[in-house]
Amino acid sequence: MKRNLFIVVFIFFASVVFYKFGRRYEVPTPHDSSNHNKISKNTEHQHKEKAPPKAEATPLNKQTQENHPKENSKETKAKITQKTPISLTPVNLSQYKGELKELMEIKNDVLAAIPKKEDLSKLNEKTAHVGLSPQMIKAGQELGRFKSYTLRYPDQSEVQKEAQSFYEQCASYNEYPNSIRSLCLYNRVVLAKNKGESFDTSSYPEQIKKVVHRKGM
């Protein structure tokens, strides 16, 4: 009996000693590990919040736009729509040879002779009439020279192309008197007809097509 009591007391004290000193050497359970991970993550999160924010990098194309502001849209549109009829500008004859050079020389004379509407508006009412204006008479003569030369070389492709381009530009140029524009359009139709072709005049105003209609073309 005493022996059994001794064994019970021994087991009791042994369990107490194990409970007091044995827990410090326990391997953490999965539950304890998860708590430890949560604590570590919270610590890292707090560290990240305390870290100073990094400077945001500005894209290179954005810097370029700031350094070079966009051009005003109205100014850009004006530059695009503003066109100078190159074919109606006197040219440097040194870049041409042969028949084409001679044609370009005549063309320069034509461009120098054709008056603009503004020029005619400065004349008095009597001399401004198409039949009496010296400027219009001179322009008609030079246009006649140009036409004769183009008809002289019907097989010269460069001559014909230059003549076609000039007549089309002349007929479309609003600064020229309508009578000059109408004559240029008629000459363009003649060039096409001589080659067995047709030229579409539908895009030109009726007042510019008056010579073409008068000739039944």
ROSE-4610 file (N, C-alpha, C; in Angstrom, 1 decimal, always signed):
// ROSE-4610
residu = [M/M/M/K/K/K/R/R/R/N/N/N/L/L/L/F/F/F/I/I/I/V/V/V/V/V/V/F/F/F/I/I/I/F/F/F/F/F/F/A/A/A/S/S/S/V/V/V/V/V/V/F/F/F/Y/Y/Y/K/K/K/F/F/F/G/G/G/R/R/R/R/R/R/Y/Y/Y/E/E/E/V/V/V/P/P/P/T/T/T/P/P/P/H/H/H/D/D/D/S/S/S/S/S/S/N/N/N/H/H/H/N/N/N/K/K/K/I/I/I/S/S/S/K/K/K/N/N/N/T/T/T/E/E/E/H/H/H/Q/Q/Q/H/H/H/K/K/K/E/E/E/K/K/K/A/A/A/P/P/P/P/P/P/K/K/K/A/A/A/E/E/E/A/A/A/T/T/T/P/P/P/L/L/L/N/N/N/K/K/K/Q/Q/Q/T/T/T/Q/Q/Q/E/E/E/N/N/N/H/H/H/P/P/P/K/K/K/E/E/E/N/N/N/S/S/S/K/K/K/E/E/E/T/T/T/K/K/K/A/A/A/K/K/K/I/I/I/T/T/T/Q/Q/Q/K/K/K/T/T/T/P/P/P/I/I/I/S/S/S/L/L/L/T/T/T/P/P/P/V/V/V/N/N/N/L/L/L/S/S/S/Q/Q/Q/Y/Y/Y/K/K/K/G/G/G/E/E/E/L/L/L/K/K/K/E/E/E/L/L/L/M/M/M/E/E/E/I/I/I/K/K/K/N/N/N/D/D/D/V/V/V/L/L/L/A/A/A/A/A/A/I/I/I/P/P/P/K/K/K/K/K/K/E/E/E/D/D/D/L/L/L/S/S/S/K/K/K/L/L/L/N/N/N/E/E/E/K/K/K/T/T/T/A/A/A/H/H/H/V/V/V/G/G/G/L/L/L/S/S/S/P/P/P/Q/Q/Q/M/M/M/I/I/I/K/K/K/A/A/A/G/G/G/Q/Q/Q/E/E/E/L/L/L/G/G/G/R/R/R/F/F/F/K/K/K/S/S/S/Y/Y/Y/T/T/T/L/L/L/R/R/R/Y/Y/Y/P/P/P/D/D/D/Q/Q/Q/S/S/S/E/E/E/V/V/V/Q/Q/Q/K/K/K/E/E/E/A/A/A/Q/Q/Q/S/S/S/F/F/F/Y/Y/Y/E/E/E/Q/Q/Q/C/C/C/A/A/A/S/S/S/Y/Y/Y/N/N/N/E/E/E/Y/Y/Y/P/P/P/N/N/N/S/S/S/I/I/I/R/R/R/S/S/S/L/L/L/C/C/C/L/L/L/Y/Y/Y/N/N/N/R/R/R/V/V/V/V/V/V/L/L/L/A/A/A/K/K/K/N/N/N/K/K/K/G/G/G/E/E/E/S/S/S/F/F/F/D/D/D/T/T/T/S/S/S/S/S/S/Y/Y/Y/P/P/P/E/E/E/Q/Q/Q/I/I/I/K/K/K/K/K/K/V/V/V/V/V/V/H/H/H/R/R/R/K/K/K/G/G/G/M/M/M]
num = [1/1/1/2/2/2/3/3/3/4/4/4/5/5/5/6/6/6/7/7/7/8/8/8/9/9/9/10/10/10/11/11/11/12/12/12/13/13/13/14/14/14/15/15/15/16/16/16/17/17/17/18/18/18/19/19/19/20/20/20/21/21/21/22/22/22/23/23/23/24/24/24/25/25/25/26/26/26/27/27/27/28/28/28/29/29/29/30/30/30/31/31/31/32/32/32/33/33/33/34/34/34/35/35/35/36/36/36/37/37/37/38/38/38/39/39/39/40/40/40/41/41/41/42/42/42/43/43/43/44/44/44/45/45/45/46/46/46/47/47/47/48/48/48/49/49/49/50/50/50/51/51/51/52/52/52/53/53/53/54/54/54/55/55/55/56/56/56/57/57/57/58/58/58/59/59/59/60/60/60/61/61/61/62/62/62/63/63/63/64/64/64/65/65/65/66/66/66/67/67/67/68/68/68/69/69/69/70/70/70/71/71/71/72/72/72/73/73/73/74/74/74/75/75/75/76/76/76/77/77/77/78/78/78/79/79/79/80/80/80/81/81/81/82/82/82/83/83/83/84/84/84/85/85/85/86/86/86/87/87/87/88/88/88/89/89/89/90/90/90/91/91/91/92/92/92/93/93/93/94/94/94/95/95/95/96/96/96/97/97/97/98/98/98/99/99/99/100/100/100/101/101/101/102/102/102/103/103/103/104/104/104/105/105/105/106/106/106/107/107/107/108/108/108/109/109/109/110/110/110/111/111/111/112/112/112/113/113/113/114/114/114/115/115/115/116/116/116/117/117/117/118/118/118/119/119/119/120/120/120/121/121/121/122/122/122/123/123/123/124/124/124/125/125/125/126/126/126/127/127/127/128/128/128/129/129/129/130/130/130/131/131/131/132/132/132/133/133/133/134/134/134/135/135/135/136/136/136/137/137/137/138/138/138/139/139/139/140/140/140/141/141/141/142/142/142/143/143/143/144/144/144/145/145/145/146/146/146/147/147/147/148/148/148/149/149/149/150/150/150/151/151/151/152/152/152/153/153/153/154/154/154/155/155/155/156/156/156/157/157/157/158/158/158/159/159/159/160/160/160/161/161/161/162/162/162/163/163/163/164/164/164/165/165/165/166/166/166/167/167/167/168/168/168/169/169/169/170/170/170/171/171/171/172/172/172/173/173/173/174/174/174/175/175/175/176/176/176/177/177/177/178/178/178/179/179/179/180/180/180/181/181/181/182/182/182/183/183/183/184/184/184/185/185/185/186/186/186/187/187/187/188/188/188/189/189/189/190/190/190/191/191/191/192/192/192/193/193/193/194/194/194/195/195/195/196/196/196/197/197/197/198/198/198/199/199/199/200/200/200/201/201/201/202/202/202/203/203/203/204/204/204/205/205/205/206/206/206/207/207/207/208/208/208/209/209/209/210/210/210/211/211/211/212/212/212/213/213/213/214/214/214/215/215/215/216/216/216/217/217/217]
x = [+0.8/+0.0/+0.9/+1.8/+2.7/+3.5/+3.8/+4.6/+3.8/+2.5/+1.6/+1.5/+1.3/+1.2/+2.4/+3.6/+4.8/+4.9/+4.5/+4.5/+3.6/+2.4/+1.5/+2.1/+2.7/+3.3/+4.5/+5.2/+6.4/+5.9/+4.9/+4.4/+3.8/+3.2/+2.6/+3.7/+4.8/+5.9/+6.6/+6.7/+7.4/+6.7/+5.4/+4.6/+4.7/+4.7/+4.8/+6.2/+7.2/+8.6/+8.6/+8.1/+8.1/+7.3/+6.2/+5.3/+6.0/+6.8/+7.5/+8.7/+9.5/+10.8/+10.8/+9.9/+9.9/+9.3/+8.5/+7.8/+8.8/+9.9/+10.8/+11.6/+11.5/+12.2/+11.2/+10.0/+9.0/+9.2/+8.9/+9.0/+7.7/+7.7/+6.4/+5.5/+4.2/+3.2/+2.9/+2.2/+1.8/+1.0/+0.2/-0.6/+0.3/+1.3/+2.2/+3.0/+3.4/+4.2/+3.4/+2.1/+1.3/+1.2/+1.1/+1.1/+2.4/+3.5/+4.8/+4.9/+4.4/+4.5/+3.7/+2.5/+1.6/+2.3/+3.0/+3.8/+4.9/+5.6/+6.7/+6.1/+5.0/+4.4/+3.9/+3.4/+2.9/+4.1/+5.2/+6.4/+6.9/+7.0/+7.4/+6.5/+5.2/+4.2/+4.4/+4.7/+4.9/+6.2/+7.2/+8.5/+8.3/+7.4/+7.2/+6.4/+5.5/+4.7/+5.6/+6.6/+7.5/+8.5/+8.8/+9.8/+9.4/+10.3/+10.0/+9.6/+8.6/+8.1/+9.2/+9.3/+10.2/+9.7/+10.7/+10.3/+9.8/+8.7/+8.1/+8.9/+9.3/+10.0/+9.1/+9.5/+8.8/+9.2/+8.2/+8.5/+9.2/+10.1/+11.0/+10.1/+9.1/+8.2/+7.5/+7.1/+6.4/+7.3/+8.6/+9.6/+9.8/+9.8/+10.0/+8.8/+7.6/+6.4/+6.4/+6.9/+7.0/+8.0/+9.2/+10.2/+9.9/+9.1/+8.7/+7.2/+6.6/+5.1/+4.6/+3.4/+2.7/+2.4/+2.6/+2.3/+0.8/+0.5/-0.9/-1.6/-2.8/-3.4/-3.9/-4.3/-4.8/-3.6/-2.4/-1.3/-0.8/-0.9/-0.5/-1.4/-2.7/-3.7/-3.5/-3.1/-2.9/-1.7/-0.7/+0.5/+0.2/-0.7/-1.0/-1.8/-2.8/-3.8/-3.2/-2.2/-1.7/-0.7/-1.1/-0.3/+0.0/+1.2/+1.7/+1.8/+1.1/+1.2/+2.6/+3.3/+4.7/+4.9/+3.9/+4.0/+3.8/+3.3/+3.0/+4.1/+5.2/+6.4/+7.5/+8.1/+9.2/+10.3/+10.9/+11.9/+13.3/+14.2/+15.6/+15.9/+16.2/+16.3/+17.5/+18.5/+19.7/+19.5/+18.4/+18.2/+17.5/+17.2/+16.5/+17.4/+17.0/+17.8/+16.8/+17.3/+16.6/+15.2/+14.3/+12.9/+12.2/+12.5/+11.8/+12.4/+13.7/+14.2/+13.6/+13.4/+12.8/+11.3/+10.6/+9.3/+9.2/+10.1/+10.1/+10.5/+11.3/+11.6/+10.3/+9.6/+8.3/+7.3/+7.3/+6.5/+6.8/+8.1/+8.4/+7.9/+7.9/+7.4/+5.9/+5.2/+3.8/+3.4/+4.2/+3.9/+4.2/+5.1/+5.4/+4.4/+3.7/+2.7/+1.3/+0.9/-0.5/-0.7/-1.6/-1.9/-2.9/-2.8/-3.8/-5.0/-6.0/-7.2/-6.9/-6.0/-5.7/-5.1/-4.2/-3.6/-4.6/-5.6/-6.6/-7.6/-7.8/-8.7/-8.1/-6.8/-6.2/-6.3/-6.7/-6.9/-8.3/-8.4/-9.7/-10.7/-11.9/-13.0/-12.9/-12.4/-12.3/-11.3/-10.1/-9.0/-9.0/-9.8/-9.9/-10.6/-11.3/-12.0/-11.0/-11.4/-10.5/-10.0/-10.8/-10.3/-9.4/-9.3/-8.6/-7.3/-7.3/-6.2/-4.9/-3.9/-2.6/-2.1/-2.3/-1.8/-2.5/-3.8/-4.5/-4.1/-3.9/-3.4/-2.1/-1.1/+0.2/+0.1/-0.7/-0.9/-1.4/-2.4/-2.9/-1.9/-1.0/+0.0/+1.0/+1.4/+2.4/+1.7/+0.5/-0.2/-0.3/-0.4/-0.4/+0.9/+2.0/+3.3/+3.5/+3.1/+3.2/+2.4/+1.2/+0.4/+1.0/+1.5/+2.1/+3.3/+4.0/+5.2/+4.8/+3.8/+3.3/+2.8/+2.1/+1.6/+2.7/+3.8/+4.9/+5.6/+5.5/+6.2/+5.2/+4.2/+3.2/+3.7/+4.9/+5.5/+6.5/+6.8/+7.7/+7.0/+7.2/+6.4/+6.6/+7.9/+8.2/+7.6/+7.6/+6.9/+5.4/+4.8/+3.4/+2.9/+3.7/+3.4/+3.5/+4.5/+4.7/+3.5/+3.2/+2.1/+0.7/+0.5/-0.7/-0.8/+0.3/+0.4/+0.2/+0.8/+0.7/-0.8/-1.4/-2.8/-3.8/-3.6/-4.4/-4.3/-3.0/-2.8/-3.3/-3.1/-3.6/-5.1/-5.8/-7.3/-7.8/-7.0/-7.5/-7.1/-6.2/-5.7/-6.7/-7.2/-8.2/-7.8/-6.5/-6.0/-5.9/-6.0/-6.0/-7.4/-7.5/-8.8/-9.5/-10.8/-11.6/-11.3/-11.1/-10.9/-9.6/-8.6/-7.3/-7.5/-8.1/-8.4/-9.2/-10.2/-11.0/-10.2/-9.3/-8.4/-7.5/-6.9/-6.0/-6.8/-8.0/-8.8/-9.1/-9.4/-9.6/-8.4/-7.2/-6.0/-5.7/-6.0/-5.8/-6.7/-7.9/-8.9/-8.3/-7.8/-7.2/-6.1/-5.2/-4.1/-4.6/-5.6/-6.1/-6.8/-7.5/-8.2/-7.2/-6.1/-5.1/-4.5/-4.5/-4.0/-5.1/-6.3/-7.4/-8.0/-7.8/-8.2/-9.3/-9.8/-10.8/-10.3/-10.6/-10.3/-11.5/-11.6/-12.8/-12.7/-13.7/-13.8/-14.9/-15.5/-16.6/-16.3/-15.0/-14.6/-14.4/-14.5/-14.2/-15.6/-15.6/-16.8/-17.3/-18.6/-19.2/-18.6/-18.3/-17.8/-16.4/-15.7/-14.3/-14.4/-15.6/-15.7/-16.4/-16.5/-17.3/-16.6/-15.3/-14.6/-14.7/-14.7/-14.8/-16.2/-17.2/-18.6/-18.8/-18.2/-18.3/-17.7/-16.7/-16.0/-16.7/-17.7/-18.4/-17.5/-16.7/-15.8/-16.3]
y = [-1.2/+0.0/+1.3/+1.3/+2.4/+2.6/+1.4/+1.4/+2.1/+1.7/+2.3/+3.8/+4.2/+5.6/+6.4/+5.8/+6.4/+6.6/+5.6/+5.6/+6.8/+6.9/+8.0/+9.3/+9.5/+10.8/+11.1/+10.1/+10.3/+10.7/+10.0/+10.4/+11.8/+12.2/+13.6/+14.6/+14.4/+15.4/+15.4/+14.2/+14.1/+14.9/+14.8/+15.6/+17.1/+17.5/+18.9/+19.4/+18.7/+19.1/+19.2/+18.2/+18.2/+19.4/+19.7/+20.8/+22.1/+22.3/+23.5/+23.8/+22.7/+22.9/+22.3/+21.4/+20.8/+21.6/+22.6/+23.4/+24.3/+24.7/+25.6/+24.8/+23.5/+22.8/+22.2/+22.6/+22.0/+22.6/+21.7/+22.1/+22.8/+24.0/+24.7/+23.9/+24.0/+23.3/+24.1/+23.5/+24.3/+25.5/+25.4/+26.6/+27.7/+27.3/+28.3/+28.9/+28.1/+28.6/+29.6/+29.4/+30.4/+31.7/+31.6/+32.9/+33.6/+32.8/+33.5/+34.1/+33.5/+34.0/+35.3/+35.3/+36.5/+37.6/+37.4/+38.4/+39.0/+38.1/+38.5/+39.4/+38.9/+39.7/+41.1/+41.1/+42.4/+43.3/+42.8/+43.6/+44.1/+43.2/+43.7/+44.7/+44.6/+45.5/+46.9/+46.9/+48.2/+48.8/+48.0/+48.5/+49.2/+48.5/+49.1/+50.4/+50.5/+51.7/+52.9/+52.6/+53.6/+54.0/+53.1/+53.4/+54.7/+55.6/+56.8/+56.4/+57.0/+56.7/+57.0/+56.1/+56.3/+57.3/+58.1/+59.1/+58.4/+58.9/+58.2/+58.7/+57.7/+58.1/+58.7/+59.8/+60.4/+59.8/+59.3/+58.8/+59.8/+59.3/+60.1/+60.9/+60.2/+60.9/+62.1/+61.9/+63.0/+64.2/+63.9/+65.0/+65.7/+64.9/+65.6/+66.5/+66.0/+66.9/+68.1/+68.0/+69.2/+70.2/+69.7/+70.5/+71.1/+70.4/+70.8/+70.9/+71.9/+71.9/+71.8/+71.2/+71.0/+72.3/+72.3/+73.5/+73.7/+75.0/+75.3/+74.7/+74.0/+73.2/+74.1/+75.4/+76.3/+76.6/+76.9/+77.3/+76.1/+74.9/+73.7/+73.5/+73.7/+73.5/+74.5/+75.8/+76.8/+76.5/+75.9/+75.6/+74.4/+73.5/+72.4/+72.8/+73.7/+74.1/+75.2/+75.9/+77.0/+76.4/+76.4/+75.8/+76.9/+76.8/+77.7/+76.9/+77.4/+76.7/+76.7/+75.7/+75.7/+75.9/+75.3/+75.4/+76.8/+77.7/+79.1/+80.0/+79.5/+80.2/+80.2/+81.3/+81.2/+80.3/+79.6/+78.5/+78.9/+78.2/+78.4/+77.5/+78.1/+77.4/+76.5/+76.7/+76.0/+74.5/+74.1/+72.7/+71.9/+72.7/+72.1/+72.0/+71.2/+71.1/+70.9/+71.3/+71.0/+71.7/+71.0/+71.6/+72.0/+71.2/+71.5/+72.8/+73.1/+74.3/+75.5/+75.4/+76.4/+76.7/+75.6/+75.7/+76.4/+76.1/+76.7/+78.2/+78.5/+80.0/+80.7/+80.1/+80.7/+80.8/+79.8/+79.7/+80.9/+81.1/+82.3/+83.6/+83.7/+84.9/+85.0/+83.9/+83.9/+84.3/+83.7/+84.0/+85.5/+86.1/+87.5/+88.4/+87.9/+88.7/+88.6/+87.5/+87.3/+88.2/+89.1/+90.0/+89.2/+89.6/+89.1/+90.0/+89.5/+90.3/+91.6/+91.5/+92.7/+93.7/+93.3/+94.2/+94.9/+94.2/+94.8/+95.7/+95.4/+96.3/+97.7/+97.8/+99.2/+100.0/+99.4/+100.2/+100.9/+101.9/+102.6/+101.8/+102.1/+101.3/+101.1/+102.1/+102.0/+101.0/+101.1/+100.3/+98.9/+98.7/+97.4/+96.4/+96.8/+95.9/+94.9/+93.6/+92.6/+93.0/+93.5/+93.8/+95.0/+95.9/+97.1/+97.0/+96.2/+96.2/+95.7/+96.5/+96.1/+94.8/+94.7/+93.5/+92.2/+92.3/+91.1/+90.8/+91.8/+91.6/+90.9/+91.4/+90.8/+89.4/+89.1/+87.8/+86.8/+87.3/+86.5/+86.1/+87.0/+86.8/+85.7/+85.8/+84.9/+83.5/+83.4/+82.1/+81.5/+82.4/+81.8/+81.2/+81.9/+81.3/+80.0/+79.9/+78.7/+77.5/+77.8/+76.8/+76.3/+77.3/+76.9/+76.0/+76.2/+75.4/+74.0/+73.9/+72.5/+71.7/+72.4/+71.7/+71.3/+72.0/+71.7/+70.4/+70.0/+68.8/+67.9/+67.3/+66.4/+65.1/+64.7/+63.4/+63.6/+64.8/+65.0/+64.9/+63.8/+63.6/+64.6/+65.0/+66.0/+67.4/+67.7/+69.0/+68.9/+67.8/+67.7/+67.6/+66.9/+66.8/+68.2/+69.0/+70.3/+71.2/+71.1/+71.9/+71.6/+70.3/+69.9/+70.4/+70.3/+70.7/+72.2/+73.0/+74.4/+74.8/+74.3/+74.6/+74.3/+73.2/+72.8/+73.7/+74.1/+75.0/+76.4/+76.8/+78.1/+78.2/+77.2/+77.2/+77.1/+76.6/+76.5/+77.6/+78.5/+79.6/+80.8/+81.0/+82.0/+83.4/+83.6/+85.0/+85.5/+84.5/+84.9/+85.3/+86.3/+86.6/+85.4/+85.4/+84.3/+84.0/+85.1/+84.9/+84.1/+84.4/+83.7/+82.2/+82.0/+80.7/+79.9/+80.5/+79.8/+79.4/+80.3/+80.0/+78.8/+78.8/+77.7/+76.4/+76.4/+75.2/+74.7/+75.6/+75.2/+74.6/+75.2/+74.6/+73.3/+73.0/+71.7/+70.7/+71.0/+70.1/+69.8/+70.8/+70.6/+69.6/+69.7/+68.8/+67.4/+67.2/+65.9/+65.3/+66.2/+65.8/+65.4/+66.1/+65.8/+64.4/+63.9/+62.6/+61.5/+61.9/+61.0/+60.7/+61.6/+61.5/+62.5/+62.4/+63.4/+63.9/+65.2/+65.8/+66.1/+65.7/+66.0/+67.4/+68.2/+69.6/+69.8/+68.7/+68.9/+69.6/+69.6/+70.2/+71.7/+72.3/+73.7/+74.4/+75.7/+76.5/+76.7/+76.9/+77.1/+78.4/+79.4/+80.6/+80.4/+79.4/+79.1/+78.2/+77.5/+76.6/+77.2/+78.6/+79.2/+79.1/+79.2/+79.0/+77.6/+76.6/+75.2/+75.0/+75.5/+75.4/+76.1/+77.3/+78.1/+77.3/+76.6/+75.9/+74.5/+74.2/+72.9/+71.7/+71.9/+70.8/+70.3]
z = [+0.0/+0.0/+0.0/+0.9/+0.9/-0.4/-0.9/-2.2/-3.3/-3.4/-4.4/-4.2/-3.0/-2.7/-3.1/-2.9/-3.3/-4.8/-5.5/-7.0/-7.5/-6.9/-7.3/-7.1/-5.9/-5.5/-6.5/-6.8/-7.7/-9.1/-9.6/-10.9/-10.9/-9.8/-9.8/-9.8/-9.0/-9.0/-10.3/-10.9/-12.2/-13.3/-13.2/-14.2/-14.0/-12.7/-12.4/-12.9/-12.6/-13.1/-14.6/-15.3/-16.8/-17.3/-16.7/-17.1/-17.0/-15.9/-15.6/-16.5/-16.7/-17.4/-18.8/-19.1/-20.4/-21.5/-21.3/-22.3/-23.1/-22.4/-23.1/-24.2/-24.2/-25.3/-26.3/-26.2/-27.2/-28.6/-29.5/-30.9/-31.2/-31.9/-32.1/-33.0/-32.7/-33.4/-34.7/-35.7/-36.9/-36.5/-35.5/-35.1/-34.6/-33.8/-33.3/-34.4/-35.4/-36.6/-37.3/-37.5/-38.3/-37.5/-36.2/-35.4/-35.6/-35.6/-35.7/-37.1/-38.2/-39.5/-39.6/-38.9/-38.9/-38.3/-37.2/-36.5/-37.4/-38.1/-39.0/-40.1/-40.7/-41.8/-41.3/-40.1/-39.6/-39.4/-38.9/-38.7/-40.1/-41.1/-42.4/-43.0/-42.8/-43.3/-42.7/-41.3/-40.6/-41.1/-41.4/-42.0/-43.3/-44.1/-45.5/-45.4/-44.5/-44.3/-43.9/-43.0/-42.5/-43.5/-44.6/-45.5/-46.4/-46.7/-47.5/-48.9/-49.5/-50.8/-51.9/-52.9/-53.9/-54.9/-55.5/-56.5/-57.8/-58.2/-59.4/-60.7/-61.5/-62.7/-63.7/-64.4/-65.4/-66.8/-67.5/-68.9/-69.7/-70.5/-71.4/-72.4/-72.9/-73.9/-73.3/-72.0/-71.3/-71.0/-70.7/-70.5/-71.8/-72.9/-74.3/-74.6/-74.3/-74.5/-73.7/-72.4/-71.6/-72.1/-72.6/-73.1/-74.4/-75.2/-76.5/-76.6/-76.2/-76.2/-77.6/-77.7/-79.0/-79.7/-81.0/-81.8/-81.8/-81.8/-81.8/-83.0/-82.7/-83.8/-84.9/-84.6/-85.7/-86.6/-86.0/-86.8/-87.6/-87.1/-87.9/-89.0/-88.8/-89.9/-90.9/-90.6/-91.5/-92.4/-91.8/-92.6/-93.6/-93.2/-94.0/-95.2/-94.9/-96.0/-96.9/-96.4/-97.2/-98.3/-99.5/-100.6/-101.6/-102.0/-103.1/-104.4/-105.4/-106.7/-107.3/-107.1/-107.5/-109.0/-109.8/-111.2/-111.7/-110.9/-111.3/-110.7/-110.4/-109.9/-110.9/-111.3/-112.3/-111.8/-112.7/-112.4/-112.8/-112.3/-112.7/-114.0/-115.1/-116.3/-116.4/-115.6/-115.7/-115.4/-114.8/-114.5/-115.7/-116.7/-117.9/-119.1/-120.0/-121.3/-122.5/-123.6/-124.9/-124.9/-125.5/-125.7/-124.4/-123.4/-122.1/-121.5/-121.7/-121.2/-122.0/-123.3/-124.1/-123.6/-123.3/-122.9/-121.5/-120.6/-119.3/-119.4/-120.4/-120.6/-121.0/-121.9/-122.3/-121.2/-120.4/-119.2/-118.2/-118.0/-117.2/-117.7/-119.0/-119.7/-119.4/-119.5/-119.3/-117.8/-116.9/-115.5/-115.2/-115.9/-115.7/-116.3/-117.3/-118.0/-117.4/-116.9/-116.4/-115.1/-115.2/-114.0/-113.1/-111.9/-110.9/-110.7/-110.1/-109.9/-109.2/-108.2/-107.5/-108.3/-109.3/-110.2/-111.1/-111.6/-112.4/-111.7/-110.4/-109.6/-109.4/-109.6/-109.5/-110.7/-111.8/-113.0/-113.0/-113.8/-113.9/-114.6/-114.5/-115.1/-116.6/-117.3/-118.7/-119.2/-118.7/-119.1/-118.5/-117.5/-116.8/-117.7/-118.7/-119.6/-120.2/-120.3/-120.8/-122.2/-123.1/-124.4/-124.5/-123.5/-123.5/-122.6/-121.6/-120.6/-121.3/-121.3/-121.9/-121.2/-119.9/-119.2/-119.7/-120.0/-120.5/-121.9/-122.7/-124.1/-124.1/-123.2/-123.2/-122.7/-121.7/-121.1/-122.2/-123.0/-124.1/-125.1/-125.4/-126.4/-125.9/-124.7/-124.1/-124.0/-123.6/-123.6/-124.9/-126.0/-127.4/-127.7/-127.3/-127.5/-126.9/-125.6/-124.8/-125.5/-125.9/-126.6/-127.9/-128.7/-130.0/-129.8/-128.7/-128.5/-128.1/-127.2/-126.8/-128.0/-128.9/-130.1/-131.0/-131.0/-131.9/-131.5/-130.2/-129.7/-129.1/-129.8/-129.2/-128.7/-129.1/-128.7/-127.6/-127.2/-126.1/-124.8/-124.1/-122.9/-121.8/-121.7/-120.6/-120.9/-122.2/-122.6/-122.3/-122.7/-122.6/-121.1/-120.3/-118.9/-118.2/-118.6/-118.0/-118.4/-119.7/-120.2/-119.5/-119.3/-118.6/-117.2/-116.5/-115.1/-115.0/-115.9/-115.9/-116.1/-117.2/-117.5/-116.3/-115.7/-114.6/-113.4/-113.1/-112.0/-112.3/-113.6/-114.0/-113.9/-114.3/-114.3/-112.9/-111.9/-110.6/-109.7/-110.2/-109.3/-109.2/-108.0/-107.8/-108.0/-107.9/-108.0/-109.4/-110.4/-111.8/-112.2/-113.2/-113.8/-114.4/-114.3/-114.8/-116.3/-117.1/-118.5/-118.8/-118.0/-118.1/-117.6/-116.6/-116.1/-117.1/-117.7/-118.6/-119.9/-120.3/-121.5/-121.1/-119.9/-119.5/-119.5/-119.0/-119.0/-120.4/-121.3/-122.7/-123.3/-123.1/-123.6/-123.0/-121.8/-121.2/-121.9/-122.2/-122.8/-124.3/-124.9/-126.3/-126.2/-125.3/-125.2/-125.0/-124.2/-124.0/-125.3/-126.0/-127.2/-128.3/-128.4/-129.4/-129.1/-127.9/-127.6/-127.6/-128.1/-128.1/-126.7/-125.8/-124.4/-124.1/-122.9/-122.4/-121.0/-120.7/-119.5/-118.7/-117.4/-116.6/-116.1/-116.5/-116.1/-115.0/-114.5/-113.5/-112.2/-111.9/-110.6/-110.7/-111.9/-112.2/-112.2/-111.7/-111.7/-113.2/-113.3/-114.6/-115.4/-114.6/-115.2/-115.8/-115.3/-115.8/-117.0/-117.2/-118.3/-119.5/-119.5/-120.5/-121.9/-122.0/-123.3/-123.8/-122.9/-123.3/-123.8/-123.2/-123.7/-125.0/-125.1/-126.4/-127.6/-127.3/-128.4/-128.6/-127.8/-128.0/-127.6/-126.6/-126.2/-124.8]
